[in-house]
C-alpha cells in the first residue's frame, strides 16, 4: 500500500473528492447528489488537465501532481482561510484582497519554482497527503451516512402544520405572485410622500381584498419565503442572514415547502417561476439573490469569492462592456424571462389544477426604468440603489406590469383562480435610521373564488396568509400564529 501511495498521485484525486464530499455533507439535502457527482467529475477532469500540463514542465509524475495539488488547494480553501482571518483581524489590511491575492500568488510561484529548481523528494509528502485525505474522506463518508439516517427519521417526525385531505373541495388554480421589496402603504405615505391608493383601488375594483397593516415576519427574502410557504416560523435562527446554517435551513425549508407538498399530494401540478430551487424543479433563471445547487459547496472557492466581491469592479475597470452590461441588466432579464414563462403557463391547458409561483424583482433595485418604462443608463444603474425617487418611479412602472399580469391570469383561467399578490418584506435601502417596523411593512392583495375574506384581519403577517386561505378554501382548521417579526442582521456569522 505504502509503495503505491508513494509512487502514484492518489492525493491529487483525493483532494477534490474530499472537498466535494465535505461540502455535500455540510449542505446535505440542499445539493442533489447528481449535481455533486457532476461537480466532482468536473474537478477530477481539471485535476487531470493540470497534472498533464505540469508533467510537460517537471517531467516527474509526483512533482507535477504536487504542483496541481497546490493550485487546487488554493482554489478550494481560499474562502475558509479568508473567513478565519476576518474573524481574528476583523477589517484589518491582512483580510483585504489587495494583500491576500498578491500573497497567495507569491507563495504559489515560490512553491512551483522550488519544485522545478531544487527538485525536492516528494514521495513522503505524497504518502502523507494521500493517507490524510483518505482518512478525512472515510470520516466524512461515515458522518454522511449517519446524517442521512438521522435526517430521514427527523423528516418523518417534524410536520408542525397538520393538514387534512379534502377530496370534495374545489381545486382552483393557485397563483402566488411575489413582488420583491414592495413597500406597504404606511411606508409610502410616511417616508416617500407617495399615495399608492389608486393602484390598490384598481386591484379592489378587480375583486382583490387588501388587508390593512399587513406585514412580513422577516426582513430578508429567503426567510420570508420559507415562513410563507411553510406557514410557520423558522426554528433555531442565529439571527444573521450571513449564517451559513440559517441560509441552508431557509433553502431546505423552501425546497420541501409544506404548502407546495400538500397541494401536490392533493392532485396539484407545481410550476416554479421563482428565484428558488424546489424538489425536482430548479429556478429557471440565472442566480442572483440565491445560490444555486452546487453553489452551496463552491461558495468559498477562490474564483467564486473573486467573482462575487471583485467581479463588478473588474469588468468596470477593464471596460468589458458586454460583461458589464450583462451584469447590470441580469435582474431585468430574469424578470422578463419569468414573466414570459408565466404567460406561457397560462395558456398551457391541462386537466390537473396548478399552483404557480412567480417571483419578480419588482420594484426591487436596480431601478431599471422610470414610471413610463423608459430605461435609465445601464452603466450607472447600480449607483442609484438607495435613490428614493427612482424607487417610486420604478414602483409606478411595476404597478402597470402587475396589473397587466394579473389581468392576463384572470382572462386565461377557465375557472376563477386563487391569486395571492404579496411583497416579501418592506423597503430596506434606508440611508437614515427608521423604526424596524418599516422593514416589514409590505404589500398584499388576495383574490379568492369564494369571495369570503372573513378570515383575514388587520395586521395579518405572511406566516398566517396561507393558513387563512387553506381554512377558507380547503376546509382546514389551522390556528393563527402570533404576528411577530424577526430581524435578520447583516453581521457576519459562520
N, C-alpha and C positions, 0 to 999 in steps of 0.2 A: 504493500500500500504506500509506504513512505517513498520508495524509489519512483513510483508512478506520479505521486504528487510533486516530487522534486523535478521531475523531467517534463511534465506536461502542465500547461497553464490552466489548471482547473479553477484556480482562484478568479481568473478573469471572467468566467461564466457564472461563478457563484455570486459575484457582486451584484449583477442585475437581478439574479434570482432572489437574493436576499432583499434587495431594495423593493422590488415589486411585491413579494410575499409579505414583507413587513407592512408596506403601505396598504395592501389589501386587507390584512388583518386589522389594522387600525381603523379602517373605514369599511368594515365588514357590512354587507348588505347595501352599501351605498354604491359600490362599484360592481357591476355584473362580472362574474368570473370570466366570461368570454372576452370582455374588454381588457381585463387584467392579463389574460393569456396573450391577447394581441399586442399589448404593451410590452410584455416580456419578450415576445418574438421580435419586436422592433429593436429593443435594446440588445438582444443577443446578436441580431444582424449587424447592428452598429459596432458591437464589440469585435465581431469577426473582421469587419472592414478596417477598424483601427489597428487591429493586430496585424492584418496583412500589410497595411501601409507602413507600420513601424518595422516589419520584417525587412522591407526594402532598405531601411535606414540602418538597422542594427545587425542584420544577418544572424540573429540569435533569437530563438523562439521565446525564451523566458524573459529576456530583456525587452523584447518587443511587446510582450503581454503586460509587463510591468508598466511600460510607458502608457499603454492603452488603459491600464488599471488606474493610473494617476488621473488621466483626463476624465474617466467615468466617475471616479471618486469625487472630484471637484464638482462635476455636473450634478451628482445625486445629493451631496451633503452640504452644498454651499448655504442653502436656506437655514437648516438647523444650526450651523455654526454662526451665521449672521444673527439669528434669533437669540442664541446664547449670549453673544456679545452685547446685544441690545438689553437683555435682562440684567447684565452686570454693569455695563457702562452707560445705559440709557441712550441719550442722543449725542454721545461724545464722538469726536472725529474718527475714532477707530471703527465705528459702526457704519461709516458712510461709504458709498460706492467709490468715491474718489480715492479712498485709501484702500479698501478691500480688493477691488478689481486689479489695480497695479500690483498689490502684494501677492495675490494669487497667481498672476501672470509671471512674476519674477520667480516664485517658488517652483512653478511648473517648468519654466525654462531651465532653471538650475538643475532640477532632477533629470530632465531629458538630456541635457548636455553631459551630466555626470554618467548617465547610463552609456553614453557614446564614447566619452574620452577615457574614463577610468575603468570602465567595464567591470564593475564590482560583481562578485559572485552573487547570484540571485536564487540559488536553489533552496537555501534555508528560508529566505523570505517567501518563496513560492509555497513551501511546505507550511509555514506559519499561517499565511493568509488563507490558504485552502482549508486547513483544519478549523481555523477560527470561523470562517464564513459557513463551513459545513455545519458546525455546532449551532451557529445562530439560525441557520435555515431550519434545522431539526427542531429547535426550541420554538421558533415561530410556527412551524407546522403543527406541533403539539398544542400550542395555545390556540391556533385557529380551529382545530377540531373541537377542543373544549368550548371555545366561544360559540361555535356553530350549534353545538348541542344545547348549551345554556340559552342561546337566543331563541331556538325553536320552542323550548319549554316556556320561556318568558312570553313569547308571542302568543302562545295558546292561552296564557293566563290573563293577559292585560287588555281586555276590552272594557274601558271605563264607560263608554257610551253604549248602552244596551239598546239595540234596535230590533223591532219585530217585523216579520214579513207582513205584507199587506196585499194578498192576492186579488182582492176586489177593488183596490184603489185604481183610479185613473192614472195613466202614466204619460203625462205630457213631456215634451222635450224640455230640458233644463239648460238655460244659458247662464253661465257665470262669467260676467264681463268685469274684469278688474282694471280700473283706471289708476295708474300708479301715481302716488303723491298728489291726489286731487284733494285740495283743502276744503274744509267744511264752511258752512255759511258764516259761522261766528268768526273764523279766521279772516275770511274775505271781507267781512264788514269792518272788523276792528283794526286790522293791520294793512289791508290793501285799499280800503275805501272803495271797494267794488261791490256792486249789487248783482248777485248771481241769480236772483229770483226769477227773471224772465226765462232762464234755462230750466229752472225747477218747475215753473208753471207749464212750460212746453211739455215736460215729462208728465206732469199731473194731467194735462189735457189728453195725453195718450193712455191714461189709465194707470199710471205709476203711483205708488204710495211712497211718500218721502218722510221717513222717521225724523223726529225732532231730536237735536243734540246727540245724534248717534256718534260713535267713535270707535277707533281701533283699540286693541288691547296692548299692542306693541308698536314701537316707533321704527321698526325695521321690517322690510318686506318678507324675508323668509319666515320670520317668527309670526308675523300677522297671518300669512297664508297657511302656515302649519296649524295655527289655532282655529282659523276659519274652517278649514277642510276636515279637521278632527273634532270640531265643536267642543274644544276643551283647552285648558291652559297647558303650557309646556312645563314638564316637571324638571326639577334639579338644574335650573339655569345658573350659570356663574355670573350672569349679568354683563356679558361683553360680547358684542357681535363679532369680535375677533377671536373668541374662544373656538378653537377647532372642534371641541366636543359639542358645544352648543350648536354650531352651524351644522355639524354632522347629524345631530338629533333632529334639527329642523328639516333637513332634506330627507332624512329617513321617514319622518312623520308625513311629509308631503307625498313621497313616493308610494307609501302604503296608506294613503288617506282613508280614514274610516268612512267618510261620506261617499267617496267615489267607490270604494269597495262594496258598500252596502247596496248602492244603486246598481252596480254590475251584478251582484248576487240576485237582484230582483229584475233582471232582464234588460238593463240599460247597456247600450254601447257608449264607450267613452272616447271623446276626441280631445286631444291635448294640443292646444294652440297657445302655450304659455312659455314662460322662461324656465320652467322647472321640468325635471325628468320624473315620470311616473313608471310604475312597473310595465315593462314591455312597450312604453310609449315615451321615448325621449323628446326633449324640446325640439321643435322644428327649426329653431333659429340659432344663429351664431351666439356663443356665450358672451354675456355682458355682465350682469349683476351676479350671475350664478355660475360656479364652476361646473363643468360637465364631466360626468363619468370618471375617467382616469385622472381628471384634474385634481381630484382629492389626493391622489398618490403623488402627482408631479408638481404640486403647488410650490414645493420648496426647492425645486431644481434651479440651477444657475440660470438657464435660459428662460424659465418661467418668471423668476424674480426680475431679471433684467427687462423682459418684455412688459411686465406689469408696472414696474417702478420707473423704468427709463425709456420704454418704447415710444411714448409720446414725444419726449424730448429729443430722442434720436431722429425720428422722422422729420421733426420740425427743423432741427439743427442742420441735418444733411439735405434738407429741401427735397425729400422723397414725396413729391406731391400726390402721386397716385395712392401710396400707402397712407399718407396724411389725410387725404380726403376720405378714404375708406374707413379709417379710424374714427374720424369726426362724424361721419354720417351713418355709422353702424346701427345705432338705435333707431334711426328713422327708417332705414332699410328693413330692419327687423319688424318694426310696426307695420309697414306696408305688406310684408310677407304674411304676417299673422292675419291681417285684415283680409287679404286675398284668399288665404286658406279657409278662413271662417266663412267668407262669402260662398266659396265653392261647396263647403259642407252644407250650407243652407239648401242648396239645390240637389243635394245627394239624397234622393228619396229612398229610404229604407223602411223595412217593416218594423224593426225594433226601435223603441224610444231611445233618445240620445241625451247624454249630458255633455255639454261642450264648454270647455274652459278656455276663454280668450283673455290674454293678459297683455295690455298695451302700456307702453311707457309714455303715457299721455295723462296729464301735462308735465310729467317728469322732465327735468333737464336732460340733455341740452334742449333749449327752446329754439326749434329749427325755423319757425315761421312767425309772421305777425298774425293778427286776427283774421286776415283775408287769405292766408295761405301763401303769402309772398315770402320766399325763403330769405333768410339772412345770409351773410357771407360765411360760408362753411369754414374758412380759415380762422375766423375769430370766434366761432360759435361757443367754444368752451370758456371763453373769457367772461361770459355773462350768466354763469350758472347761479349766481346769487342776485341777479337783477330782477327786482320785483315787477317792474313794468313789463319786461319781456315775459315773465311768468303769466301775468294777466292776459297779455296778447295771445300767448300760446294756449292758455286755458280757454279763451273765446274760440280759437280755432278748433281746439279739442271738442268743445261743445257741439260745433257743427258736425264734426266727424262722428261723434257719439250718436247724435240724433239720426243721422243718415244710416248709421249701422243698425240701431235698434229698429228703425222703420223697416229695413230690409229683413231683419229677423222676423218681425211680425207678418209681413207680406208673404214671406216664403213658407210660413208654417201652416200646414193644413188644419191643425188644431191649436188653440191658444197655448203658447208655451209659458213656463215659468222663466222670468227674466230677472236676474239679480245684477244690478249695476252698483259697484262699490269701489271706493278707494281702499288702499291697503294701510295707509296711515296719513297723517296730516302733512302740511308743508314743513320742510326741515332745513331749508337753506337760509337760516337766520344769521344775520351779521351782528345782531344785538340780542341780549338775553330776553327771553319771553317766558311766560308761565309754561310749565311742562304740558299742561292740558292742550295747548295748541299743537303739540307734536302728534296728537291722536285725533284731533278734530278732522274728520274726513267726510266724504260724500257717500250717500246711499240712496238708491231708488229701487223699489221692488214692484214687480207686476205678477200677480197670481191669477190663474184661470178662474179660481173660485170667487175672487174679489173680496175675500174675507181677510181683513187686516187687523182683526181684533187682538190677535196675539202680539202684535208689535206695540211697543211702548216708548215713551220719551226716555232717551238716554241709552237705548239698546246698543250693545257693542257687537263686534264681529263674532265673538265666541258663541253668542246666542242666536245669530242670524238664521242659520240653517236649523237650529233647534225649533225655532218658531215655524219655519217653512215645513219641516217634516211633521210637526204636530198638526199643522193646518191642512196640508195637502195629502199626507200619507198616514194619518191616524196614529201617529206616535204619541207618547206621553212623556216627553223629555222635560225635566225640570229646568228652570232658568238658573244659570250661574250668576254669581256676583259680577257686575260690570266694572271690573277694576282695570288698572293699567300697570304695565311693567316697563320700566325704562331700560333699554339696551344701550349701554355706553360704548364709547369708542376706545376705551382703554384697552391696551394690548394685553392678551392673556393666552397662554399656551393651552 
